[in-house]
Amino acid sequence: MTRALVTGATSGLGREAAVQLGRRGWRVAVSGRRKEHLEETARLVKAAGGEPLVLCGSVTDPADVKAHYAAIKAAWGGLDYAVLNAGVGDMMSAKEFKAESVQWTFDANVFGVCHWMEAVIPDMLAQKSGIIAGVSSLAGFRGLPKSGPYSASKAALITLLESARVDMIGTGVSIVTVCPGFVRSEMTDRNDPGTMPFLMETPDGVAAMLAGIDAKRRVVHFPWQLSYASKYILPAIPDFLYDWIAHQFAPMRVKKPTVR
């Protein structure tokens, strides 16, 4: 039976991913900070036909991650499939720059992934198999207005995972980078609907994500209408033109803290 982990499983993409993996009859460890939400996710996984394991704690705490992986090894012997989805986001204009906001965002979005990679990679290398999928964002391809910490953290994650992917060639361990656009969740529910083109419903977004991970695609990006613009067109736009376009979009951005 396949052994999976989903971090940030208390709501949104993480919860839906755990449930969809549960429908496969898999063992699914669910990680998150909000105990009641996490236990509800576990109930949904079990109802779907999976075998859940609840791991309440924070990906930003190395001690929590080590304890959680120890619990997984004690229960199942290790992992085959890790969806490192936990993340946070908060609007911040550079006119009100706070280094603390940048650090907070990187702690979850980058180092939260790093803590789990450090935990699971040795055993996956030993078993010569496994998939590690890190959930980044289309926001990582260019610096979005009022989103410096978030865009920067997702750009860092894209590059980190790309490097790891190259290093893992020939080992049997696959590294997948997931770059979603707007998918309905607690995170997107805080935004102005007018600022989220091609918004996907959660089950559809997660189905696209898991299909790409299953196929071991290097980079999974969706929906196609937004992802191709973000990945191929925006990076090719001259900086002066991008600055003008992004500045026009900036007043529409909504400053509300988000977390998944």
SULMOVEN-V455586 format. One record per run of one state. SS is the DSSP state (H for helix, E for strand, L for the rest). FROM is the first residue (numbers start at 1). LEN is the number of residues. If there is no record, write none. Layout:
# SULMOVEN-V455586
ss=(SS,SS)
from=(FROM,FROM)
len=(LEN,LEN)
This chain:
# SULMOVEN-V455586
ss=(L,E,L,H,L,E,L,H,L,E,L,H,L,E,L,E,L,E,L,H,L,H,L,E,L,H,L,E,H,L,E,L,E,L,H,L,H,L,E,L,H,L,E,L,H,L,H,L,E,L)
from=(1,3,8,12,23,27,33,35,49,51,57,62,77,81,85,88,90,92,93,94,97,99,128,130,136,138,141,147,148,168,173,181,183,184,186,190,193,196,200,201,202,215,219,223,224,237,239,251,258,260)
len=(2,5,4,11,4,6,2,14,2,6,5,15,4,4,3,2,2,1,1,3,2,29,2,6,2,3,6,1,20,5,8,2,1,2,4,3,3,4,1,1,13,4,4,1,13,2,12,7,2,1)
